[in-house]
Amino acid sequence: MALSYVKRFIRLLAGLFLFAPGTCFIVQAEIGLAPWDAFSMGLSHATGLSFGDIVIVTGILIVDYAMHEQLGFGTILNALLIGKFMDLIQ
């Protein structure tokens, strides 16, 4: 049972790590962004904070406060790690 959770956690981390370069490539290609990424990029330009930091903040605020959804383990890791992985790649 514990091994199952370890495997799932490793898959989650791998998926998040693979997702981040895709978003970075789209941003660098300047071919258009998804609404979520466009919102984060606009805030990044307006505030001077990094794109990854804005992704973290908006991910937590929008999901938790605006949508009144409970934050699960995967949601928190998604918000925290995608932003950090994007900052590392850019």
MODELLER restraints for C-alpha pairs under 7 A, 6 or more apart:
rsr = mdl.restraints
at = mdl.atoms
rsr.add(forms.Gaussian(group=physical.xy_distance, feature=features.Distance(at['CA:16:A'], at['CA:78:A']), mean=6.66, stdev=0.5))
rsr.add(forms.Gaussian(group=physical.xy_distance, feature=features.Distance(at['CA:16:A'], at['CA:82:A']), mean=6.01, stdev=0.5))
rsr.add(forms.Gaussian(group=physical.xy_distance, feature=features.Distance(at['CA:17:A'], at['CA:85:A']), mean=6.48, stdev=0.5))
rsr.add(forms.Gaussian(group=physical.xy_distance, feature=features.Distance(at['CA:20:A'], at['CA:82:A']), mean=5.62, stdev=0.5))
rsr.add(forms.Gaussian(group=physical.xy_distance, feature=features.Distance(at['CA:20:A'], at['CA:85:A']), mean=5.94, stdev=0.5))
rsr.add(forms.Gaussian(group=physical.xy_distance, feature=features.Distance(at['CA:20:A'], at['CA:86:A']), mean=5.32, stdev=0.5))
rsr.add(forms.Gaussian(group=physical.xy_distance, feature=features.Distance(at['CA:21:A'], at['CA:86:A']), mean=6.69, stdev=0.5))
rsr.add(forms.Gaussian(group=physical.xy_distance, feature=features.Distance(at['CA:21:A'], at['CA:89:A']), mean=6.84, stdev=0.5))
rsr.add(forms.Gaussian(group=physical.xy_distance, feature=features.Distance(at['CA:24:A'], at['CA:86:A']), mean=6.36, stdev=0.5))
rsr.add(forms.Gaussian(group=physical.xy_distance, feature=features.Distance(at['CA:24:A'], at['CA:90:A']), mean=6.87, stdev=0.5))
rsr.add(forms.Gaussian(group=physical.xy_distance, feature=features.Distance(at['CA:26:A'], at['CA:33:A']), mean=6.91, stdev=0.5))
rsr.add(forms.Gaussian(group=physical.xy_distance, feature=features.Distance(at['CA:27:A'], at['CA:33:A']), mean=6.82, stdev=0.5))
rsr.add(forms.Gaussian(group=physical.xy_distance, feature=features.Distance(at['CA:40:A'], at['CA:51:A']), mean=6.54, stdev=0.5))
rsr.add(forms.Gaussian(group=physical.xy_distance, feature=features.Distance(at['CA:40:A'], at['CA:54:A']), mean=5.70, stdev=0.5))
rsr.add(forms.Gaussian(group=physical.xy_distance, feature=features.Distance(at['CA:40:A'], at['CA:55:A']), mean=5.80, stdev=0.5))
rsr.add(forms.Gaussian(group=physical.xy_distance, feature=features.Distance(at['CA:41:A'], at['CA:51:A']), mean=5.98, stdev=0.5))
rsr.add(forms.Gaussian(group=physical.xy_distance, feature=features.Distance(at['CA:43:A'], at['CA:54:A']), mean=6.90, stdev=0.5))
rsr.add(forms.Gaussian(group=physical.xy_distance, feature=features.Distance(at['CA:44:A'], at['CA:50:A']), mean=5.84, stdev=0.5))
rsr.add(forms.Gaussian(group=physical.xy_distance, feature=features.Distance(at['CA:44:A'], at['CA:51:A']), mean=5.33, stdev=0.5))
rsr.add(forms.Gaussian(group=physical.xy_distance, feature=features.Distance(at['CA:44:A'], at['CA:54:A']), mean=6.14, stdev=0.5))
rsr.add(forms.Gaussian(group=physical.xy_distance, feature=features.Distance(at['CA:52:A'], at['CA:83:A']), mean=3.69, stdev=0.5))
rsr.add(forms.Gaussian(group=physical.xy_distance, feature=features.Distance(at['CA:52:A'], at['CA:84:A']), mean=5.68, stdev=0.5))
rsr.add(forms.Gaussian(group=physical.xy_distance, feature=features.Distance(at['CA:52:A'], at['CA:86:A']), mean=5.56, stdev=0.5))
rsr.add(forms.Gaussian(group=physical.xy_distance, feature=features.Distance(at['CA:52:A'], at['CA:87:A']), mean=5.21, stdev=0.5))
rsr.add(forms.Gaussian(group=physical.xy_distance, feature=features.Distance(at['CA:53:A'], at['CA:83:A']), mean=5.80, stdev=0.5))
rsr.add(forms.Gaussian(group=physical.xy_distance, feature=features.Distance(at['CA:55:A'], at['CA:79:A']), mean=6.95, stdev=0.5))
rsr.add(forms.Gaussian(group=physical.xy_distance, feature=features.Distance(at['CA:55:A'], at['CA:83:A']), mean=5.38, stdev=0.5))
rsr.add(forms.Gaussian(group=physical.xy_distance, feature=features.Distance(at['CA:56:A'], at['CA:79:A']), mean=4.85, stdev=0.5))
rsr.add(forms.Gaussian(group=physical.xy_distance, feature=features.Distance(at['CA:56:A'], at['CA:80:A']), mean=5.37, stdev=0.5))
rsr.add(forms.Gaussian(group=physical.xy_distance, feature=features.Distance(at['CA:56:A'], at['CA:83:A']), mean=5.41, stdev=0.5))
rsr.add(forms.Gaussian(group=physical.xy_distance, feature=features.Distance(at['CA:59:A'], at['CA:79:A']), mean=5.26, stdev=0.5))
rsr.add(forms.Gaussian(group=physical.xy_distance, feature=features.Distance(at['CA:60:A'], at['CA:79:A']), mean=6.28, stdev=0.5))
rsr.add(forms.Gaussian(group=physical.xy_distance, feature=features.Distance(at['CA:63:A'], at['CA:69:A']), mean=5.92, stdev=0.5))
rsr.add(forms.Gaussian(group=physical.xy_distance, feature=features.Distance(at['CA:64:A'], at['CA:70:A']), mean=6.35, stdev=0.5))
rsr.add(forms.Gaussian(group=physical.xy_distance, feature=features.Distance(at['CA:64:A'], at['CA:71:A']), mean=6.44, stdev=0.5))
